[in-house]
């Protein structure tokens, strides 16, 4: 059964404008680009991180280091995965004494970000870690808050917020996918959706 699109939230131009605004906010909050490092959570967080770094270079005229972070083995549900899909972590800089801006596409329960924090701390001790997300959809299960948000999206727990980004997707946009009516218990309450790279967590 194909996904039912409940609402289209952002097109490619909207995403681009939001990431440019986030880039300006990062620079303003940190007094420039000195001491900053951008780290994207694979896969779509990594794409966003590189775009933010490009924006900062255009605005500030100086490059900031960019890293890629795979949190597969740090997730609190890794023991339930028969064979977790592993990607490459690449942090081509020393995280000690830097301000790391962690980047992801969707902030949902906060569990992915908790895993990312654990992963970064294994590489060193940054001065601070800030969080930038394209979409914050609420429903937090952990006390985690984003410092920079492209768009706040009210959604029910059973719905999916789908972020598609070039070049891993054919288009760049953000949509809400309606909850699957078959994914409910006997009392009619929505069950937590399967979390994957598209929906975020």
N, C-alpha and C positions, 0 to 999 in steps of 0.2 A: 504494500500500500504506500503510495507516494506521500511525502511530507506535505502537509497543508500549511501554506504561508499565511500567518495571521496578520502580519504587518511588515512593511518594508520601512526600516528605520533610518538607514544611511546609504547614500550612493557613493561612488568613488570620490566625487568632489567633496562631499560631507566628511568622509574619512580623512582626506588630505587636509582640509581646513582644521579639523579637530587635532590632528597630529602636529600641525604648525602651531596651533594655540598652546598645546601641551609643551612643545619645545620652548616657546617664549616663557611659559610659566616656570619651567625648570631653570632656565637661565636667570630669571628674576629672583626666584627663591634662593638660589645659590650664589648670587652675585657674579655671575659669569660662568664660564666653562672650566676654569682652572680646578683641578682636583676631582673632576667628574669622570665617571665611567658608566657606560650604558650596557646593561645585560638583559638579553631577551630570552624568555623561556620558549624552547622549541615547541611547535613550529611557527605559529603565527606571531607569537610574542617576539621571536627573533626577527621576523620581517619588519614589525613595527619599530623595534629597537634600531635597526639600521636606517629606517626612514627618519626617526627622530635625530639620530646622529648626523645624518646628512643635512637636516634642517638647521641644527645647531651650528654646523660648519658654515652654512650660508649666512646665518644671522651674525655669528660671532667672528667668523673668519679664522677659527682655529678648530682643529680636529679633536674629537674626544674618542678614547678607545672604546671599542664595542666588543662584547663577548656573547657567547651562546651557551645556554645552560640547559642541560637535560636533567630532569628531576625524577625520572622513572624509578630509580632505586631508593628514592627518599620518600615516596608516597606512603601514607599510612595504610594503604590497601595493597601494597606490593605483595604481601604474603598470599593474597587471594588470586594473584595473577599466575597462570600456569607458566607463561613465558612473556614477561613484559618486553615491549618493543623498546630497544635502546637506541639512542641517538648520540651525537657527539657533543661533549662539553668542550668549549674552547674559550678560555679566559686568557687572552694574550697580554696580560698585565698583572701587576701585583695588586691585590685588592686591599692590602694593608694601607691605612691612612688615606683611603679614597672615599668619596661619596658615591656609592653605587645606586644608580637608578635602575631598579628592577622593572621589567616591562612584560606585560602579558596582554592578550586580546580581551578576555572576559574575566571579571572578578565575580565569583559566585559564592560558594561556601567558605572560601579562604584556605581550603586544605592544600591546593596546589601552591599557593604562596608560602604557606608554612613549610612545605617541603623545599621550596626554593631557598628560603632563608637558611635552613639547615645545610643545604648544599653549598651556598656561598660561604658560610662560616667555616666550612671544612677547608676552604682555600686561604683563609686569613681573617684579619680583623679590620673591617672597614671603619672609617669614622662614623658613617651613617649609612643606612639603607632606606631609600625612598621607593615608592611604588607608583608606577604610571600604568593605567589601563585604558584601552579604547572604550570599553563598555563596563559599567558597574550595574549588575542586575539585582543586587540585594541578596537576601536569604543567607546571611552570614551564619556560619556555625562556629567560627572562631573570631576572636576580637582583632580583626585585621581591617584596616581602612586605607584606601588609596589616597595618595597625596595629589595625584593629577588624574583627572577623569575626562575622557572625551565626551561621553554621553551617559547619563543615568537612565536606565531602562526599567521601569516597573514591569514585573512579569510574575506569573504564578510559578510555583515550584516545578510543576510538570511540564511547563513549556520549555523550549530550547531557544537560546539566543545563538544564532548561527552567524559567525563572522567568516566571510570569504575574502581572501586577499591574493592578488597577483603577486608572484608568479606561480604559487602552489595551487591556486584556483583560477578558473577561467575569467572570473570577474572579481571586482572589489565592491563589497557591500555588506550590510548588516540587516538581518531579518529575524523576526520572531516566528518560530515554528509552533503551531498549535499542539497542545498536549495530545498524546495518543489515548483515546478513550478506553482502549483495551488494557492500559497500564494502570489499573486501579485494584484496590482490595475489595473484600466483600462489603465493607462499609461505604465504599465509594470514594475513599480518600486517595489522592494521587500518590503513587509511589515515587521515590526518588528516581530520576532518569539515569540512564547509563551515561556516565561522564566520559567524554572522549576529547580528542584534540580540537574538535570544532566547537563544542559547547562550552569548554572551559570549566573551571571549578574554583 
